[in-house]
Amino acid sequence: MSGSQHIVCPACDAINRIPSARIAEGPRCGRCHAPLFGARPMELTAGNFQKHTNRNDIPVVVDFWASWCGPCKMMAPAFEQAAKQLEPAARLAKLNTETEQTIATQFGIRSIPTLVLFKNGREVARQPGAMGAADIVRWVQANS
């Protein structure tokens, strides 16, 4: 691993360079001073999706979901719990397929919930269906 990693701020989308040895020390954004890791999934939109999936040097796991989806609602607490366990090694994020239909279509999301793991802007793994927190953590670790 290099001496530093680029981490995109979940609050203001600024790209921060963090020394790898200090990434677990609760770094804050250089622009807005918000914590770079909140131990919870962040919301993605069409406006910030590309920046977060392309510019983070850590894996980004996106939960494609919708508010009307029962399994999505059931998986939400597990996804939040997985974020607590996986950060700062990975960023967990949610994308509402109702409000961001273009991105869902671009990635061929046919069923929800679907988890997609991105590394360096490329999709490296995909998992449709609801999972528990332990299964999410194992899946991310196995594919990161």
N, C-alpha and C positions, 0 to 999 in steps of 0.2 A: 504494500500500500504506500502511496506517496506521503510526503510530509504534511500535506494539508488536503482538506476535502471542501468542495463547494456544496453549501447547503442553502436552499432557497427558503427565505423567511415565509412562514405560513400566514403572517399578518400583513406584510406589505410587498411580498414577492421579490424583495431585494436578494441578490446573490451574495452570500457571505463566504469568505475563505476561512476555514477553521483548522487549526493545527490538529492532525489526527490524534495526537496524544491527549488533546484537551476536549475532544468531542463529547465525552461522557460527563463533563464538568458543568453542564447547564449553560452552554453559550447563549448569548443574546445577539440580536440583530444589530449590526453596526449602524443601520439607518434609523429604525424605529425603536430599538432597544427592547422589543418584545422577545420572550424566550423563543429560541429556534425549535425547541421540542417541548410540547405540552402534555405528553403522554396521553394523547387522544387524537382521533382522526381529524384531519382538516377537510374543509369543503373545497372542491375544485369546481371551476366554471370554464366556459369556453375561453374566457380571458386569461386564465392562468394555467390551464391544463398543460400546454406545451412546455412552458417554462419549468414547471415542477417535474414533469416526466423526463425532460431532456437535460436539465442543468444540475439536478441533484446528483452528487457522486455516490449517494447511498441508494439502494433499491427503493422504488416507490410502488406500493401496493394499492391499487384502486378498486374500491367496491362500487360497482355499477349497480344502482338500486333505484327504487321508485317508492313514493309514499303510499301507494295503493297496494303494494306487494306484501302479503303476510309473511312469507319466509324472510324477506328483507328486514322487516320489523323485528322478527325473532332473532336474526343474526346480529343486529346492531349492537346489543350489549356485549356480545362475544368479540366483535370487531374492535370495540372500544377497549376491552380487556386485553386483547392481543397487542394493541398499540402500546399499552403500558409496559408490556413485556419485551416488545421488539425495538422500541426507540432507545437509543439513537442509531442503532444498526440499520434501521429501515424506517421509512416514512409511510404511514398509513393515511389514506385519503378516501373520500367518498365523492361520487359524481352522480347527481340526480338525473336519471335518463329521461325524465319527463321534461325538465327544463333545459337539458343539454342534449337534445335528440341528435344533433349533427355529429357530436363526438361519439355517441353510442352507435350511430350508423357507420361512422368511419371505422370503428373497431369491430363491426359485425356482431354487436351484442344482441343475441337472439333470446336469451332467457336471463332472468334476474332472480336472485343476486348472482353476479359473476365477479370473481376476483381476477384481476390482471396484474401481473408483476412486471414492472418496467425497470430495466437497467440501462443506463446511458442512452435513454431515448428509445430503446427497442423493447418490444414485448418479448419476454423470455418464458413466461408461463401463464396459463389460464386455468381457472377452476370454476365451473358453474355449480350453483347450488349452495344452500346454506351450510355453514360449518360452525362447530363450537370453537371456543378460544384456543384450546390446546391443538386442535387440528389446523387452525389458521397459522399458529406459530410454527408448527412442524412443517407445513407446506411452504411457508416463506423461507424458513431456514434451509430446507432441502433444495429450493430453487434459487437462492441468492448467490 
